[in-house]
Amino acid sequence: MSKPFDATLNGMIDTGPDQWANRFARIAGIPPGPSVPVDTDLATTLQADKVFRFNGPSPNLLHLELEANPRTGIPSELLRYNTIIAHQNDLPVETVLILLRRKAVASDMTGLYQRIGVNGNIITAFRYHVERVWERPANFWLDAGPALAPLSLLTDEADANLETALGRFQESLRDQRINETLTKALIGSSFVLCGLRYNQDRIADTYRRMVMLMEDSTTYQWILEKGVNQGISLGQKNMLLRLGAKRFGQPSPSIASTLNAITDSVRFERLGERILDVNTWEELLAEE
C-alpha cells in the first residue's frame, strides 16, 4: 500500500470491511457472502494489506493489495503473500492487486506471474486479478457502499467533471443515511484520495464550491469543511516532506515526529513559505 495514503485507505476499509470484501470478491469470482477480516501479519517483516475469510459452503480467502505508485517485482511479492496466507489458513486464496491510478501500472502487472527453470520449463504459474480503479464507471464504486464511494472520484468518469462527481458522491452518502461521524470521515478520505489524481488547487476549489451549492445545512457544511481542512493538511504535509527531503535530506525521526504532530493548515503554509529561506529541517522548525 502506498505509504502517504495507507492510513486513509485502511480507515475506509475499516468503516465497511464487508463492503470491500463483497465488491472485490465479485471481481475475483468468489461468491459474495458473510466474511471476516483475517490477521495480515504473515512474518516478522511481511504484512499483507487486507485479507478476508469467506465462510460459505466452500471456505476461501480473499487477499487485497493496494498500490498507488509504479514498482516492478510486485507480482513475485503477491505470490509470496498468497503462498503464506494459504499455508497459514489451509484454504485457497484469491489475490487482487488494486491499482489506484495509471501511474501505478508497471510492465510486469499482467495478472500472471511465472517462474522459469534453467531448462526453460515453467516451475510456477501464479494467476492474480488486476483491478484498475479508474477504468470502472463511478457507479461501480458508489453502489458498493459508502466505504468504497471515495474510489468513484478516482475514475476517468469523475475526471471529466469533478464537480458533478463530487455531487454524486455527496448524494450517495446522504442516501445511505450514515451518521455524521462516518460522513465526515469519508469526506476527509475522499479529499485525501483525490490527491492521487488531481492537483491541490483544483480539489480545494471544487470542494469549497460544493459548500456553497449544497442545501442550507450548517451541520453538513461544517462536516464538509472539516473534511476538506483535514485533507488540505495531509496534502500540505506530504508536499512539505517531499520539498524538504530534496532540500535538506530525509528528516530525522524527531523531525518527522514534530511534523506529524502538526494538523493546522495555516502552519503548513508558513513552513512552505520559509522552506527556501533556511538550510536545515532544524532551522525551518526553530522559527515556528
Residue pairs with C-beta under 8 A, 6 or more apart in sequence:
1 9
1 10
1 49
1 65
1 66
1 67
1 68
2 66
2 67
2 68
2 69
2 100
4 68
4 234
4 238
5 68
5 100
5 192
5 193
5 195
5 196
6 66
8 189
8 192
8 193
8 234
9 66
9 193
11 185
11 189
12 20
12 147
12 148
12 150
12 186
12 189
13 20
13 50
13 147
15 146
15 147
15 182
15 185
15 186
16 145
16 146
16 147
16 148
17 35
17 37
17 50
17 52
17 147
18 34
18 35
19 144
19 145
19 146
19 147
19 148
20 50
20 52
20 64
20 147
20 148
21 32
21 35
21 52
21 54
21 62
22 32
22 33
22 35
22 144
23 141
23 144
23 145
23 148
24 62
24 64
24 96
24 98
24 131
25 31
25 32
25 33
25 35
25 52
25 54
25 62
25 94
26 32
27 96
27 129
27 131
28 62
28 94
28 95
28 96
28 129
29 94
30 54
30 60
30 62
30 94
31 54
31 56
33 54
33 55
33 56
34 54
34 55
34 56
35 52
35 53
35 54
35 55
35 62
36 52
36 53
36 55
37 50
37 51
37 52
37 53
38 51
38 52
38 53
38 61
38 85
38 89
39 51
40 47
40 48
40 49
40 50
40 51
41 47
42 48
42 81
42 84
42 85
42 88
43 84
46 80
46 81
46 84
48 63
48 64
48 65
48 81
48 85
49 64
49 65
49 66
50 63
50 64
51 61
51 62
51 63
51 64
51 85
52 61
52 62
52 64
53 59
53 60
53 61
53 62
53 89
53 91
54 60
54 61
54 62
59 91
60 91
60 92
60 93
60 94
61 85
61 86
61 89
61 91
61 92
61 93
61 94
62 93
62 94
62 96
63 78
63 81
63 82
63 85
63 93
63 94
63 95
63 96
64 95
64 96
64 98
65 74
65 78
65 81
65 95
65 96
65 97
65 98
66 98
66 100
67 74
67 97
67 98
67 99
67 100
67 104
68 99
68 100
68 101
68 103
68 104
68 196
69 103
69 104
70 103
70 104
70 105
70 106
71 106
72 106
72 107
72 108
73 108
74 97
74 106
74 108
74 109
75 97
75 108
75 109
75 110
75 113
75 126
75 128
76 113
78 95
78 97
78 113
78 126
78 128
79 113
79 124
79 126
81 95
82 93
82 95
82 126
82 128
85 93
86 92
86 93
94 128
94 129
95 128
95 129
96 128
96 129
96 130
96 131
97 109
97 128
97 129
97 130
97 131
98 131
98 133
99 105
99 109
99 130
99 131
99 132
99 133
100 133
100 134
100 151
100 154
100 193
100 196
101 133
101 134
101 154
101 196
101 197
102 132
102 134
105 132
109 130
110 130
111 127
111 128
111 129
111 130
112 125
112 126
112 127
112 128
113 124
113 125
113 126
113 128
114 122
114 123
114 124
114 125
114 126
115 122
115 123
115 124
116 122
116 123
117 123
133 141
133 151
133 154
133 155
134 154
134 155
134 156
134 159
134 197
135 155
135 156
136 155
137 155
137 157
138 152
138 153
138 155
138 157
138 158
138 165
138 168
139 152
140 152
141 148
141 149
141 150
141 151
141 152
141 155
142 148
142 149
142 152
142 168
142 169
142 172
145 176
146 172
146 173
146 176
146 178
146 182
146 186
147 186
149 169
149 172
149 173
149 186
149 190
150 169
150 186
150 189
150 190
150 193
151 193
152 158
152 165
152 168
152 169
152 172
153 162
153 165
153 166
153 169
153 190
153 193
153 194
153 197
154 193
154 194
154 196
154 197
155 165
157 165
158 165
159 197
159 198
162 194
162 198
162 202
162 203
162 206
163 206
163 209
163 210
166 190
166 206
166 207
166 210
167 210
167 213
169 190
170 187
170 210
170 214
170 224
173 183
173 186
173 187
178 186
180 219
180 223
183 220
183 223
184 223
184 226
184 227
185 227
186 227
187 223
187 224
187 226
187 227
187 228
188 226
188 227
188 228
188 230
188 231
189 227
190 227
190 231
191 203
191 207
191 227
191 228
191 230
191 231
191 232
192 230
192 231
192 234
192 235
194 203
194 231
195 203
195 231
195 234
195 235
195 238
200 232
200 235
200 239
203 231
203 235
204 228
204 232
207 224
207 228
207 231
208 228
210 224
211 221
211 224
211 225
214 220
214 221
214 224
229 265
230 263
232 265
233 262
233 263
233 264
233 265
233 268
236 265
236 268
236 269
236 272
237 259
237 260
237 262
237 268
239 272
240 259
240 268
240 271
240 272
240 275
241 251
241 259
243 272
243 275
244 251
244 275
244 281
244 284
245 251
247 275
247 276
248 279
248 280
248 281
248 284
251 259
251 281
252 281
255 281
255 282
255 285
258 285
259 285
262 268
267 288
270 288
271 284
271 285
271 288
274 284
274 287
275 284
278 284
278 287
